[in-house]
Amino acid sequence: MARRGFRSARAAGRPERPRLAGARFTRWVNGTLTPRGAGRSFGSQVRRRPPVRASPRIGRDAARPEGEAMPAPDRFNAAARADLLPELRACLDVPRWAERVCDARPYDSPGAVLAVADAAARELTPDEVGAALTAHPRIGERPAGAATTAAWSRAEQSGVDSEDAELRAALREGNAAYERRFGHVYLVCAAGRGGAELLAVLRSRMHHDPRTELRVVADELRKIALLRLGKVIG
C-alpha cells in the first residue's frame, strides 16, 4: 500500500522505472528487462528501438528512493575526451561507438549513459564486430598483463575452473571447432557463468548459420560493453 499523501507512478500517469541492481542489472544487460519495442538491428533494416524511458540503477543508486533523481556521473562528464575514449574502447573496441557515447555528454545520470551506449551498440556492422572480436581472448584462456581489458577478461571468466583439466580440454576442442565453422573466436558474455555452461552455449550455437551467429556475437559484444561501462562510470 502506498503511503498516504503520495501517489504512485502508475496513478500519476508516469511510466514506472525499474529498480535494477546486481543480478537484475545483468538481466537488463542481457535483454530480459529492456523496454518493450526494443528492436535488435544488425545487418538488416528493422524498426528502430524507441527512446529508452526506464534507466537502470547501478551501485549506490540502486537503493535510492523512487522519484529521487540520481546524481550525474561527474567524473565521466568532466573527463577529457582524449582520456575517456580509450576507457570506452576497452569496453567495446569500436571507434564509432566510443565517440557516440563520449560526445553525447553531459549526462544527467548513469542510466542515461547506459541508454545511449545500448542504442549505439545495437547498430554494429559486420566489420565493427570483426574488429571488436580481436580484443577478446578465447573462452578458457585468461590473458596475462595489467591492461584494463586483460583484467576485465580475467574477472569475467573467473567462473571457469582452471583446475578442471577435462573442462579445459573440452573448451579447447570446442573453440577450435567453432573457429573452423565461423572463422572467428567464440564470444559470450561470461560474467557470472561457469565453464560447463559456457561450453554448453558454444555447442548449442554450432547449429547456427554464419549470418545468425554473427548477430548473436554482436549482441554478446553489446552485453559485455554495458557491463564494462558500468565500471567506467563508477
Rosetta blueprint (number, residue, H / E / L):
1 M L
2 A L
3 R L
4 R L
5 G L
6 F L
7 R L
8 S L
9 A L
10 R L
11 A L
12 A L
13 G L
14 R L
15 P L
16 E L
17 R L
18 P L
19 R L
20 L L
21 A L
22 G L
23 A H
24 R H
25 F H
26 T H
27 R H
28 W H
29 V H
30 N L
31 G L
32 T L
33 L L
34 T L
35 P L
36 R L
37 G L
38 A L
39 G L
40 R L
41 S L
42 F L
43 G L
44 S L
45 Q L
46 V L
47 R L
48 R L
49 R L
50 P L
51 P L
52 V L
53 R L
54 A L
55 S L
56 P L
57 R L
58 I L
59 G H
60 R H
61 D H
62 A H
63 A H
64 R L
65 P L
66 E L
67 G L
68 E L
69 A L
70 M L
71 P L
72 A L
73 P L
74 D H
75 R H
76 F H
77 N H
78 A H
79 A L
80 A L
81 R H
82 A H
83 D H
84 L H
85 L H
86 P H
87 E H
88 L H
89 R H
90 A H
91 C H
92 L L
93 D L
94 V L
95 P H
96 R H
97 W H
98 A H
99 E H
100 R H
101 V H
102 C H
103 D H
104 A L
105 R L
106 P L
107 Y L
108 D L
109 S L
110 P H
111 G H
112 A H
113 V H
114 L H
115 A H
116 V H
117 A H
118 D H
119 A H
120 A H
121 A H
122 R L
123 E L
124 L L
125 T L
126 P H
127 D H
128 E H
129 V H
130 G H
131 A H
132 A H
133 L H
134 T L
135 A L
136 H L
137 P L
138 R L
139 I L
140 G L
141 E L
142 R L
143 P L
144 A L
145 G L
146 A L
147 A L
148 T H
149 T H
150 A H
151 A H
152 W H
153 S H
154 R H
155 A H
156 E H
157 Q L
158 S L
159 G L
160 V L
161 D L
162 S L
163 E L
164 D L
165 A H
166 E H
167 L H
168 R H
169 A H
170 A H
171 L H
172 R H
173 E H
174 G H
175 N H
176 A H
177 A H
178 Y H
179 E H
180 R H
181 R H
182 F H
183 G L
184 H L
185 V L
186 Y L
187 L L
188 V L
189 C L
190 A L
191 A L
192 G L
193 R L
194 G L
195 G H
196 A H
197 E H
198 L H
199 L H
200 A H
201 V H
202 L H
203 R H
204 S H
205 R H
206 M L
207 H L
208 H L
209 D L
210 P H
211 R H
212 T H
213 E H
214 L H
215 R H
216 V H
217 V H
218 A H
219 D H
220 E H
221 L H
222 R H
223 K H
224 I H
225 A H
226 L H
227 L H
228 R H
229 L H
230 G H
231 K H
232 V H
233 I H
234 G L
